[in-house]
Amino acid sequence: MCDNLRIRRHKVFDGIAERGKTSTGWFFGFKLHVIINHLGEILSFRLTPGNTDDRKPLPELIKDLSGCLYADKGYLSASLKQQLKTMGINLITNIKKKIKPVEQTCFDKAILRHRSVIETVFDELKNLCQIAHTRHRSPANFVVNLLAGLVAYCLIPSKPKISVAGTYLQA
């Protein structure tokens, strides 16, 4: 929403947006949680305040989905994995160094190595579809801009995707 130096003066999203932290530093605003398939198509999305734990909106995001969900280490949680298992979702993540290793197939390891596709999707959303904006004048304008960007991304003919042909053969 705004630069870190302007957080105290920011009035448009007062009480709505929150301060959060990413791997690149602190920010004030919202988090966009997105689930994509291997073709780069958006299956589900949710907008939360910046201080929301990434694992919290996940059960709502996947309520109509089934199969395997590949995620990063931020989604590691035994209780979440069990909850998703009862919903028909197999959560597959990389393992942190201090956690007991879990047996994974070669295909799962290969797909986890292609997690950069989601970063490419977010890059296209921010730069091509222009959802990253720091001077919104109203919350309604922010939501319209976000939805327009998501629709614009859905209409892009060539999305970033994972080519699974030959991927599972690598160890």
N, CA, C and O atoms as a DFTB+ gen file, in Angstrom:
684 C
 N C O
     1  1       0.797      -1.188       0.000
     2  2       0.000       0.000       0.000
     3  2       0.851       1.268       0.000
     4  3       0.597       2.193      -0.771
     5  1       1.846       1.303       0.855
     6  2       2.660       2.517       0.922
     7  2       4.066       2.181       1.378
     8  3       4.348       1.077       1.844
     9  1       4.931       3.153       1.232
    10  2       6.307       3.016       1.677
    11  2       6.338       2.905       3.200
    12  3       5.476       3.460       3.881
    13  1       7.332       2.186       3.738
    14  2       7.409       1.982       5.189
    15  2       7.469       3.289       5.971
    16  3       6.977       3.353       7.098
    17  1       8.059       4.325       5.398
    18  2       8.147       5.603       6.100
    19  2       6.799       6.306       6.226
    20  3       6.637       7.159       7.099
    21  1       5.823       5.969       5.372
    22  2       4.518       6.629       5.392
    23  2       3.439       5.831       6.115
    24  3       2.277       6.238       6.080
    25  1       3.759       4.727       6.762
    26  2       2.748       3.868       7.374
    27  2       1.917       4.624       8.405
    28  3       0.692       4.500       8.409
    29  1       2.540       5.389       9.261
    30  2       1.798       6.109      10.322
    31  2       0.860       7.167       9.760
    32  3      -0.162       7.472      10.373
    33  1       1.194       7.732       8.600
    34  2       0.366       8.785       7.996
    35  2      -0.698       8.224       7.058
    36  3      -1.574       8.963       6.611
    37  1      -0.635       6.947       6.758
    38  2      -1.539       6.347       5.774
    39  2      -2.949       6.261       6.356
    40  3      -3.146       5.643       7.402
    41  1      -3.929       6.872       5.695
    42  2      -5.294       6.924       6.212
    43  2      -6.309       6.122       5.393
    44  3      -7.358       5.752       5.919
    45  1      -6.019       5.847       4.120
    46  2      -6.999       5.197       3.247
    47  2      -7.359       3.804       3.740
    48  3      -8.534       3.437       3.750
    49  1      -6.366       3.026       4.148
    50  2      -6.611       1.658       4.580
    51  2      -6.422       1.495       6.085
    52  3      -6.084       0.407       6.551
    53  1      -6.634       2.549       6.837
    54  2      -6.497       2.504       8.292
    55  2      -7.502       1.511       8.873
    56  3      -8.707       1.656       8.673
    57  1      -7.009       0.507       9.588
    58  2      -7.870      -0.508      10.175
    59  2      -8.150      -1.687       9.255
    60  3      -8.745      -2.671       9.692
    61  1      -7.736      -1.613       7.985
    62  2      -7.960      -2.700       7.040
    63  2      -6.633      -3.394       6.716
    64  3      -6.498      -4.604       6.893
    65  1      -5.664      -2.619       6.240
    66  2      -4.347      -3.166       5.911
    67  2      -3.518      -3.299       7.180
    68  3      -3.740      -2.588       8.160
    69  1      -2.572      -4.205       7.148
    70  2      -1.707      -4.439       8.305
    71  2      -0.252      -4.540       7.854
    72  3       0.041      -4.720       6.672
    73  1       0.639      -4.421       8.814
    74  2       2.061      -4.528       8.550
    75  2       2.461      -6.002       8.561
    76  3       2.083      -6.749       9.464
    77  1       3.227      -6.413       7.552
    78  2       3.668      -7.795       7.447
    79  2       5.130      -7.864       7.064
    80  3       5.757      -6.848       6.767
    81  1       5.666      -9.069       7.074
    82  2       7.081      -9.260       6.747
    83  2       7.220     -10.373       5.714
    84  3       6.566     -11.411       5.809
    85  1       8.079     -10.138       4.731
    86  2       8.401     -11.144       3.731
    87  2       9.898     -11.400       3.779
    88  3      10.607     -10.857       4.626
    89  1      10.362     -12.219       2.877
    90  2      11.798     -12.493       2.825
    91  2      12.585     -11.269       2.377
    92  3      13.792     -11.191       2.605
    93  1      11.914     -10.314       1.743
    94  2      12.601      -9.110       1.293
    95  2      12.456      -7.936       2.244
    96  3      13.051      -6.884       2.011
    97  1      11.678      -8.089       3.312
    98  2      11.549      -7.011       4.296
    99  2      10.118      -6.741       4.705
   100  3       9.205      -7.495       4.367
   101  1       9.934      -5.655       5.437
   102  2       8.627      -5.266       5.958
   103  2       7.816      -4.542       4.900
   104  3       8.369      -3.886       4.017
   105  1       6.481      -4.668       4.996
   106  2       5.586      -3.962       4.095
   107  2       4.299      -3.633       4.838
   108  3       4.024      -4.193       5.899
   109  1       3.522      -2.734       4.281
   110  2       2.214      -2.376       4.823
   111  2       1.203      -2.604       3.720
   112  3       1.301      -1.999       2.653
   113  1       0.233      -3.469       3.966
   114  2      -0.765      -3.721       2.942
   115  2      -1.437      -5.065       3.098
   116  3      -1.838      -5.453       4.196
   117  1      -1.555      -5.769       1.996
   118  2      -2.293      -7.016       1.934
   119  2      -1.431      -8.121       1.332
   120  3      -0.420      -7.853       0.684
   121  1      -1.848      -9.369       1.557
   122  2      -1.230     -10.525       0.921
   123  2      -2.249     -11.124      -0.042
   124  3      -3.429     -11.263       0.279
   125  1      -1.769     -11.469      -1.215
   126  2      -2.596     -12.162      -2.186
   127  2      -2.162     -13.620      -2.193
   128  3      -1.035     -13.933      -2.577
   129  1      -3.046     -14.508      -1.772
   130  2      -2.784     -15.946      -1.746
   131  2      -3.395     -16.532      -3.012
   132  3      -4.583     -16.347      -3.273
   133  1      -2.584     -17.239      -3.799
   134  2      -3.032     -17.750      -5.090
   135  2      -2.674     -19.224      -5.205
   136  3      -1.580     -19.641      -4.825
   137  1      -3.606     -20.005      -5.733
   138  2      -3.338     -21.393      -6.090
   139  2      -3.445     -21.489      -7.605
   140  3      -4.448     -21.093      -8.199
   141  1      -2.379     -22.028      -8.226
   142  2      -2.363     -22.193      -9.678
   143  2      -2.177     -23.670     -10.008
   144  3      -1.721     -24.455      -9.177
   145  1      -2.537     -24.030     -11.230
   146  2      -2.273     -25.397     -11.687
   147  2      -0.976     -25.416     -12.481
   148  3      -0.300     -24.392     -12.578
   149  1      -0.618     -26.552     -13.047
   150  2       0.645     -26.684     -13.769
   151  2       0.669     -25.897     -15.076
   152  3       1.732     -25.732     -15.675
   153  1      -0.481     -25.412     -15.522
   154  2      -0.555     -24.601     -16.737
   155  2      -0.508     -23.102     -16.445
   156  3      -0.616     -22.287     -17.361
   157  1      -0.347     -22.737     -15.173
   158  2      -0.264     -21.334     -14.795
   159  2      -1.612     -20.651     -14.652
   160  3      -1.665     -19.431     -14.501
   161  1      -2.691     -21.397     -14.694
   162  2      -4.035     -20.831     -14.560
   163  2      -4.387     -20.686     -13.087
   164  3      -4.074     -21.559     -12.276
   165  1      -5.034     -19.586     -12.748
   166  2      -5.428     -19.335     -11.362
   167  2      -6.650     -20.179     -11.035
   168  3      -7.684     -20.071     -11.695
   169  1      -6.529     -21.021     -10.013
   170  2      -7.645     -21.854      -9.573
   171  2      -8.413     -21.196      -8.436
   172  3      -9.635     -21.316      -8.350
   173  1      -7.694     -20.505      -7.572
   174  2      -8.316     -19.900      -6.399
   175  2      -7.422     -18.782      -5.892
   176  3      -6.202     -18.840      -6.044
   177  1      -8.027     -17.758      -5.287
   178  2      -7.240     -16.694      -4.679
   179  2      -7.976     -16.117      -3.481
   180  3      -9.198     -16.223      -3.372
   181  1      -7.218     -15.512      -2.594
   182  2      -7.786     -14.900      -1.389
   183  2      -6.906     -13.705      -1.025
   184  3      -5.683     -13.772      -1.156
   185  1      -7.508     -12.637      -0.580
   186  2      -6.810     -11.433      -0.148
   187  2      -6.944     -11.320       1.363
   188  3      -8.052     -11.367       1.897
   189  1      -5.812     -11.171       2.056
   190  2      -5.818     -11.058       3.515
   191  2      -4.945      -9.879       3.928
   192  3      -4.114      -9.429       3.139
   193  1      -5.115      -9.367       5.153
   194  2      -4.200      -8.334       5.648
   195  2      -2.767      -8.858       5.695
   196  3      -2.550     -10.069       5.739
   197  1      -1.803      -7.965       5.687
   198  2      -0.400      -8.326       5.595
   199  2       0.129      -9.162       6.735
   200  3       1.124      -9.866       6.560
   201  1      -0.499      -9.113       7.903
   202  2       0.017      -9.855       9.058
   203  2      -0.601     -11.244       9.209
   204  3      -0.388     -11.892      10.234
   205  1      -1.355     -11.715       8.228
   206  2      -2.009     -13.018       8.293
   207  2      -1.014     -14.137       7.990
   208  3      -0.232     -14.046       7.044
   209  1      -1.055     -15.182       8.797
   210  2      -0.229     -16.364       8.569
   211  2      -0.657     -17.006       7.249
   212  3      -1.850     -17.114       6.963
   213  1       0.317     -17.429       6.452
   214  2       0.024     -18.015       5.135
   215  2      -0.842     -19.260       5.218
   216  3      -1.596     -19.547       4.288
   217  1      -0.750     -19.996       6.298
   218  2      -1.493     -21.255       6.431
   219  2      -2.971     -21.041       6.752
   220  3      -3.784     -21.934       6.515
   221  1      -3.327     -19.892       7.279
   222  2      -4.703     -19.664       7.737
   223  2      -5.750     -19.704       6.617
   224  3      -6.769     -20.371       6.795
   225  1      -5.561     -19.032       5.476
   226  2      -6.603     -19.070       4.441
   227  2      -6.588     -20.320       3.555
   228  3      -7.461     -20.476       2.701
   229  1      -5.618     -21.204       3.744
   230  2      -5.463     -22.352       2.852
   231  2      -6.682     -23.284       2.800
   232  3      -7.076     -23.678       1.703
   233  1      -7.301     -23.657       3.938
   234  2      -8.476     -24.541       3.828
   235  2      -9.616     -23.946       2.998
   236  3     -10.315     -24.686       2.305
   237  1      -9.818     -22.631       3.053
   238  2     -10.850     -22.005       2.223
   239  2     -10.452     -22.000       0.752
   240  3     -11.304     -22.150      -0.124
   241  1      -9.171     -21.831       0.482
   242  2      -8.695     -21.782      -0.900
   243  2      -8.887     -23.104      -1.627
   244  3      -9.130     -23.115      -2.834
   245  1      -8.784     -24.207      -0.918
   246  2      -8.785     -25.513      -1.576
   247  2     -10.077     -26.289      -1.366
   248  3     -10.115     -27.489      -1.637
   249  1     -11.132     -25.643      -0.893
   250  2     -12.339     -26.384      -0.526
   251  2     -12.980     -27.142      -1.683
   252  3     -13.662     -28.137      -1.437
   253  1     -12.795     -26.719      -2.932
   254  2     -13.381     -27.429      -4.071
   255  2     -12.330     -28.178      -4.889
   256  3     -12.611     -28.606      -6.009
   257  1     -11.127     -28.339      -4.344
   258  2     -10.043     -28.990      -5.067
   259  2      -9.735     -30.354      -4.460
   260  3     -10.132     -30.651      -3.333
   261  1      -9.022     -31.177      -5.224
   262  2      -8.550     -32.461      -4.705
   263  2      -7.233     -32.794      -5.386
   264  3      -6.892     -32.208      -6.413
   265  1      -6.492     -33.737      -4.813
   266  2      -5.222     -34.151      -5.400
   267  2      -4.045     -33.697      -4.565
   268  3      -4.116     -33.678      -3.336
   269  1      -2.959     -33.329      -5.234
   270  2      -1.727     -32.909      -4.551
   271  2      -1.591     -31.396      -4.591
   272  3      -1.910     -30.757      -5.595
   273  1      -1.119     -30.837      -3.499
   274  2      -0.859     -29.405      -3.393
   275  2       0.613     -29.241      -3.060
   276  3       1.068     -29.691      -2.009
   277  1       1.362     -28.598      -3.951
   278  2       2.793     -28.385      -3.756
   279  2       2.985     -26.971      -3.234
   280  3       2.529     -26.007      -3.849
   281  1       3.666     -26.850      -2.090
   282  2       3.821     -25.555      -1.438
   283  2       5.246     -25.389      -0.928
   284  3       6.031     -26.337      -0.936
   285  1       5.576     -24.178      -0.485
   286  2       6.911     -23.945       0.055
   287  2       6.947     -24.275       1.541
   288  3       5.950     -24.715       2.113
   289  1       8.097     -24.060       2.159
   290  2       8.303     -24.450       3.559
   291  2       7.434     -23.658       4.537
   292  3       7.257     -24.079       5.679
   293  1       6.895     -22.526       4.110
   294  2       6.043     -21.723       4.975
   295  2       4.733     -22.402       5.343
   296  3       4.045     -21.964       6.265
   297  1       4.387     -23.459       4.635
   298  2       3.131     -24.165       4.884
   299  2       3.322     -25.433       5.698
   300  3       2.384     -26.217       5.839
   301  1       4.517     -25.652       6.238
   302  2       4.772     -26.835       7.057
   303  2       3.988     -26.763       8.357
   304  3       4.144     -25.825       9.138
   305  1       3.152     -27.754       8.579
   306  2       2.380     -27.865       9.810
   307  2       1.731     -29.244       9.821
   308  3       1.017     -29.615       8.890
   309  1       1.988     -29.993      10.882
   310  2       1.418     -31.340      10.968
   311  2      -0.109     -31.281      11.046
   312  3      -0.800     -32.092      10.428
   313  1      -0.629     -30.320      11.806
   314  2      -2.086     -30.224      11.941
   315  2      -2.734     -29.797      10.622
   316  3      -3.807     -30.287      10.270
   317  1      -2.081     -28.881       9.888
   318  2      -2.623     -28.460       8.589
   319  2      -2.589     -29.613       7.599
   320  3      -3.543     -29.822       6.850
   321  1      -1.504     -30.355       7.594
   322  2      -1.381     -31.494       6.685
   323  2      -2.475     -32.522       6.960
   324  3      -3.051     -33.080       6.025
   325  1      -2.764     -32.777       8.240
   326  2      -3.818     -33.728       8.611
   327  2      -5.195     -33.190       8.225
   328  3      -6.044     -33.940       7.742
   329  1      -5.416     -31.886       8.438
   330  2      -6.693     -31.274       8.082
   331  2      -6.928     -31.357       6.574
   332  3      -8.033     -31.670       6.132
   333  1      -5.892     -31.078       5.791
   334  2      -6.021     -31.147       4.336
   335  2      -6.217     -32.584       3.862
   336  3      -6.918     -32.826       2.880
   337  1      -5.601     -33.531       4.557
   338  2      -5.747     -34.949       4.207
   339  2      -7.210     -35.376       4.323
   340  3      -7.706     -36.134       3.490
   341  1      -7.903     -34.885       5.363
   342  2      -9.323     -35.220       5.523
   343  2     -10.176     -34.569       4.432
   344  3     -11.281     -35.031       4.145
   345  1      -9.655     -33.480       3.818
   346  2     -10.378     -32.802       2.740
   347  2     -10.029     -33.377       1.367
   348  3     -10.560     -32.924       0.353
   349  1      -9.134     -34.377       1.327
   350  2      -8.772     -35.007       0.060
   351  2      -7.577     -34.377      -0.630
   352  3      -7.368     -34.589      -1.824
   353  1      -6.786     -33.602       0.110
   354  2      -5.610     -32.930      -0.453
   355  2      -4.358     -33.498       0.187
   356  3      -4.283     -33.623       1.409
   357  1      -3.379     -33.841      -0.626
   358  2      -2.089     -34.304      -0.137
   359  2      -1.121     -33.118      -0.224
   360  3      -0.740     -32.719      -1.324
   361  1      -0.721     -32.555       0.911
   362  2       0.185     -31.410       0.964
   363  2       1.623     -31.899       0.867
   364  3       2.076     -32.697       1.688
   365  1       2.332     -31.414      -0.140
   366  2       3.722     -31.808      -0.361
   367  2       4.589     -30.555      -0.303
   368  3       4.388     -29.615      -1.072
   369  1       5.550     -30.549       0.609
   370  2       6.446     -29.412       0.773
   371  2       7.882     -29.899       0.887
   372  3       8.134     -31.076       1.144
   373  1       8.820     -28.978       0.695
   374  2      10.203     -29.290       1.014
   375  2      10.312     -29.372       2.531
   376  3       9.471     -28.827       3.246
   377  1      11.329     -30.040       3.018
   378  2      11.499     -30.257       4.447
   379  2      12.582     -29.323       4.986
   380  3      13.622     -29.133       4.354
   381  1      12.327     -28.745       6.154
   382  2      13.354     -27.932       6.804
   383  2      14.457     -28.843       7.322
   384  3      14.238     -30.036       7.532
   385  1      15.629     -28.285       7.524
   386  2      16.798     -29.086       7.885
   387  2      16.633     -29.842       9.198
   388  3      17.138     -30.959       9.317
   389  1      15.947     -29.279      10.184
   390  2      15.855     -29.896      11.504
   391  2      14.669     -30.853      11.651
   392  3      14.442     -31.395      12.733
   393  1      13.918     -31.062      10.574
   394  2      12.753     -31.940      10.627
   395  2      13.122     -33.303      10.049
   396  3      13.919     -33.403       9.116
   397  1      12.532     -34.344      10.615
   398  2      12.775     -35.701      10.136
   399  2      12.374     -35.815       8.663
   400  3      11.291     -35.367       8.287
   401  1      13.236     -36.411       7.820
   402  2      12.939     -36.510       6.388
   403  2      11.680     -37.331       6.100
   404  3      11.379     -38.303       6.792
   405  1      10.962     -36.916       5.069
   406  2       9.754     -37.605       4.628
   407  2      10.038     -38.169       3.239
   408  3      10.643     -37.501       2.401
   409  1       9.601     -39.388       3.006
   410  2       9.823     -40.032       1.713
   411  2       8.987     -39.340       0.642
   412  3       7.775     -39.183       0.792
   413  1       9.649     -38.927      -0.446
   414  2       8.974     -38.284      -1.563
   415  2       9.353     -39.001      -2.846
   416  3      10.462     -39.519      -2.977
   417  1       8.423     -39.027      -3.789
   418  2       8.716     -39.633      -5.080
   419  2       9.611     -38.699      -5.887
   420  3       9.737     -37.516      -5.571
   421  1      10.215     -39.230      -6.907
   422  2      11.049     -38.405      -7.789
   423  2      10.208     -37.324      -8.469
   424  3      10.678     -36.208      -8.688
   425  1       8.958     -37.665      -8.800
   426  2       8.065     -36.693      -9.427
   427  2       7.797     -35.529      -8.477
   428  3       7.851     -34.372      -8.893
   429  1       7.507     -35.818      -7.199
   430  2       7.259     -34.760      -6.222
   431  2       8.470     -33.853      -6.071
   432  3       8.322     -32.633      -6.004
   433  1       9.660     -34.427      -6.017
   434  2      10.884     -33.632      -5.906
   435  2      11.066     -32.731      -7.120
   436  3      11.474     -31.577      -6.989
   437  1      10.762     -33.260      -8.298
   438  2      10.909     -32.477      -9.525
   439  2       9.923     -31.312      -9.561
   440  3      10.284     -30.196      -9.936
   441  1       8.689     -31.576      -9.173
   442  2       7.686     -30.511      -9.171
   443  2       8.042     -29.438      -8.136
   444  3       7.865     -28.249      -8.403
   445  1       8.536     -29.831      -6.973
   446  2       8.945     -28.852      -5.962
   447  2      10.101     -27.982      -6.459
   448  3      10.219     -26.825      -6.055
   449  1      10.942     -28.517      -7.315
   450  2      12.032     -27.711      -7.885
   451  2      11.495     -26.662      -8.858
   452  3      12.168     -25.664      -9.113
   453  1      10.310     -26.868      -9.399
   454  2       9.705     -25.921     -10.342
   455  2       8.791     -24.921      -9.650
   456  3       7.926     -24.330     -10.297
   457  1       8.962     -24.721      -8.358
   458  2       8.134     -23.787      -7.621
   459  2       8.329     -22.345      -8.074
   460  3       7.522     -21.478      -7.740
   461  1       9.383     -22.083      -8.826
   462  2       9.637     -20.728      -9.311
   463  2       8.550     -20.256     -10.274
   464  3       8.453     -19.063     -10.562
   465  1       7.735     -21.180     -10.771
   466  2       6.650     -20.799     -11.676
   467  2       5.684     -19.853     -10.971
   468  3       5.195     -18.906     -11.588
   469  1       5.399     -20.089      -9.697
   470  2       4.484     -19.194      -8.969
   471  2       5.096     -17.805      -8.816
   472  3       4.375     -16.807      -8.834
   473  1       6.421     -17.730      -8.667
   474  2       7.077     -16.421      -8.594
   475  2       6.961     -15.697      -9.935
   476  3       6.821     -14.475      -9.971
   477  1       7.019     -16.441     -11.027
   478  2       6.847     -15.852     -12.350
   479  2       5.419     -15.353     -12.525
   480  3       5.199     -14.302     -13.126
   481  1       4.446     -16.100     -12.004
   482  2       3.044     -15.668     -12.073
   483  2       2.868     -14.357     -11.311
   484  3       2.227     -13.432     -11.809
   485  1       3.433     -14.272     -10.104
   486  2       3.318     -13.037      -9.338
   487  2       4.034     -11.883     -10.026
   488  3       3.564     -10.747      -9.963
   489  1       5.163     -12.148     -10.682
   490  2       5.861     -11.113     -11.419
   491  2       4.992     -10.580     -12.555
   492  3       4.933      -9.370     -12.775
   493  1       4.318     -11.471     -13.274
   494  2       3.424     -11.031     -14.350
   495  2       2.221     -10.272     -13.801
   496  3       1.779      -9.292     -14.401
   497  1       1.683     -10.722     -12.652
   498  2       0.570      -9.996     -12.047
   499  2       0.979      -8.583     -11.654
   500  3       0.226      -7.633     -11.867
   501  1       2.168      -8.442     -11.081
   502  2       2.623      -7.128     -10.628
   503  2       3.013      -6.222     -11.784
   504  3       2.643      -5.048     -11.801
   505  1       3.752      -6.749     -12.748
   506  2       4.314      -5.892     -13.789
   507  2       3.453      -5.783     -15.044
   508  3       3.241      -4.677     -15.542
   509  1       2.955      -6.897     -15.565
   510  2       2.142      -6.838     -16.777
   511  2       0.702      -6.432     -16.477
   512  3       0.112      -5.634     -17.205
   513  1       0.142      -6.982     -15.404
   514  2      -1.258      -6.718     -15.071
   515  2      -1.414      -5.576     -14.073
   516  3      -2.535      -5.179     -13.758
   517  1      -0.327      -5.058     -13.585
   518  2      -0.261      -3.843     -12.764
   519  2      -1.128      -3.891     -11.499
   520  3      -1.881      -2.957     -11.223
   521  1      -1.019      -4.987     -10.731
   522  2      -1.768      -5.017      -9.477
   523  2      -0.987      -4.370      -8.340
   524  3      -1.565      -4.072      -7.294
   525  1       0.316      -4.145      -8.519
   526  2       1.118      -3.485      -7.485
   527  2       1.008      -1.978      -7.676
   528  3       1.529      -1.424      -8.644
   529  1       0.333      -1.329      -6.755
   530  2       0.073       0.103      -6.845
   531  2       0.190       0.665      -5.440
   532  3      -0.315       0.053      -4.499
   533  1       0.831       1.794      -5.266
   534  2       1.063       2.317      -3.917
   535  2       0.242       3.538      -3.566
   536  3       0.336       4.016      -2.436
   537  1      -0.551       4.063      -4.468
   538  2      -1.284       5.306      -4.181
   539  2      -2.786       5.177      -4.427
   540  3      -3.368       6.003      -5.130
   541  1      -3.404       4.175      -3.870
   542  2      -4.851       4.032      -4.016
   543  2      -5.552       5.106      -3.197
   544  3      -5.094       5.480      -2.118
   545  1      -6.660       5.593      -3.722
   546  2      -7.411       6.656      -3.040
   547  2      -8.602       6.126      -2.256
   548  3      -9.153       6.832      -1.411
   549  1      -9.005       4.886      -2.529
   550  2     -10.114       4.303      -1.782
   551  2      -9.984       2.783      -1.798
   552  3      -9.375       2.224      -2.710
   553  1     -10.553       2.107      -0.792
   554  2     -10.524       0.637      -0.789
   555  2     -11.254       0.028      -1.987
   556  3     -10.833      -1.004      -2.508
   557  1     -12.338       0.657      -2.422
   558  2     -13.082       0.137      -3.579
   559  2     -12.217       0.197      -4.836
   560  3     -12.218      -0.736      -5.640
   561  1     -11.480       1.294      -5.005
   562  2     -10.580       1.439      -6.152
   563  2      -9.496       0.364      -6.121
   564  3      -9.118      -0.174      -7.161
   565  1      -9.000       0.057      -4.929
   566  2      -7.993      -0.988      -4.777
   567  2      -8.526      -2.343      -5.219
   568  3      -7.848      -3.069      -5.946
   569  1      -9.734      -2.690      -4.786
   570  2     -10.323      -3.991      -5.127
   571  2     -10.612      -4.081      -6.621
   572  3     -10.380      -5.123      -7.234
   573  1     -11.113      -3.005      -7.211
   574  2     -11.381      -3.001      -8.657
   575  2     -10.080      -3.181      -9.438
   576  3     -10.040      -3.934     -10.412
   577  1      -9.010      -2.490      -9.014
   578  2      -7.716      -2.616      -9.678
   579  2      -7.183      -4.046      -9.561
   580  3      -6.657      -4.594     -10.530
   581  1      -7.317      -4.648      -8.381
   582  2      -6.855      -6.016      -8.167
   583  2      -7.631      -7.008      -9.037
   584  3      -7.031      -7.853      -9.701
   585  1      -8.954      -6.908      -9.035
   586  2      -9.770      -7.822      -9.838
   587  2      -9.519      -7.647     -11.331
   588  3      -9.498      -8.626     -12.076
   589  1      -9.330      -6.400     -11.771
   590  2      -9.032      -6.148     -13.183
   591  2      -7.691      -6.774     -13.562
   592  3      -7.547      -7.315     -14.658
   593  1      -6.718      -6.703     -12.669
   594  2      -5.423      -7.319     -12.922
   595  2      -5.516      -8.833     -12.991
   596  3      -4.870      -9.454     -13.836
   597  1      -6.312      -9.437     -12.114
   598  2      -6.491     -10.890     -12.133
   599  2      -7.200     -11.346     -13.415
   600  3      -6.843     -12.371     -13.995
   601  1      -8.196     -10.586     -13.846
   602  2      -8.897     -10.915     -15.094
   603  2      -7.942     -10.760     -16.276
   604  3      -7.929     -11.593     -17.182
   605  1      -7.144      -9.694     -16.263
   606  2      -6.181      -9.484     -17.349
   607  2      -5.185     -10.642     -17.415
   608  3      -4.820     -11.085     -18.504
   609  1      -4.746     -11.131     -16.258
   610  2      -3.832     -12.278     -16.252
   611  2      -4.514     -13.516     -16.834
   612  3      -3.899     -14.260     -17.599
   613  1      -5.768     -13.738     -16.479
   614  2      -6.488     -14.910     -16.997
   615  2      -6.631     -14.861     -18.515
   616  3      -6.732     -15.904     -19.161
   617  1      -6.640     -13.658     -19.090
   618  2      -6.800     -13.519     -20.540
   619  2      -5.480     -13.566     -21.306
   620  3      -5.491     -13.586     -22.537
   621  1      -4.346     -13.582     -20.609
   622  2      -3.048     -13.689     -21.279
   623  2      -2.968     -15.066     -21.937
   624  3      -3.187     -16.077     -21.269
   625  1      -2.659     -15.123     -23.229
   626  2      -2.655     -16.427     -23.903
   627  2      -1.510     -17.350     -23.494
   628  3      -1.709     -18.563     -23.417
   629  1      -0.330     -16.820     -23.231
   630  2       0.798     -17.683     -22.868
   631  2       1.222     -17.414     -21.437
   632  3       1.930     -16.448     -21.150
   633  1       0.779     -18.281     -20.551
   634  2       1.094     -18.161     -19.125
   635  2       2.313     -19.017     -18.797
   636  3       2.603     -19.970     -19.519
   637  1       3.033     -18.694     -17.721
   638  2       4.134     -19.568     -17.302
   639  2       3.581     -20.917     -16.864
   640  3       2.586     -20.973     -16.143
   641  1       4.214     -22.000     -17.292
   642  2       3.697     -23.324     -16.960
   643  2       4.836     -24.293     -16.724
   644  3       5.987     -24.020     -17.062
   645  1       4.495     -25.435     -16.136
   646  2       5.455     -26.504     -15.884
   647  2       5.274     -27.544     -16.968
   648  3       4.180     -28.075     -17.162
   649  1       6.338     -27.825     -17.661
   650  2       6.308     -28.885     -18.655
   651  2       6.671     -30.183     -17.949
   652  3       7.825     -30.373     -17.564
   653  1       5.703     -31.081     -17.774
   654  2       5.938     -32.312     -17.025
   655  2       6.555     -33.418     -17.875
   656  3       6.899     -34.474     -17.343
   657  1       6.701     -33.208     -19.166
   658  2       7.300     -34.225     -20.030
   659  2       8.774     -34.369     -19.683
   660  3       9.551     -33.435     -19.883
   661  1       9.164     -35.516     -19.169
   662  2      10.554     -35.780     -18.831
   663  2      10.977     -35.260     -17.470
   664  3      12.080     -35.563     -17.015
   665  1      10.125     -34.480     -16.805
   666  2      10.494     -33.883     -15.519
   667  2      10.703     -34.941     -14.455
   668  3      11.660     -34.850     -13.687
   669  1       9.842     -35.938     -14.386
   670  2       9.901     -36.920     -13.317
   671  2      11.068     -37.898     -13.454
   672  3      11.331     -38.677     -12.538
   673  1      11.763     -37.863     -14.581
   674  2      12.874     -38.775     -14.778
   675  2      14.140     -38.318     -14.036
   676  3      15.049     -39.113     -13.798
   677  1      14.184     -37.034     -13.676
   678  2      15.350     -36.529     -12.950
   679  2      15.202     -36.838     -11.480
   680  3      14.103     -36.735     -10.935
   681  1      16.294     -37.217     -10.821
   682  2      16.213     -37.568      -9.403
   683  2      16.414     -36.363      -8.525
   684  3      16.377     -36.479      -7.300
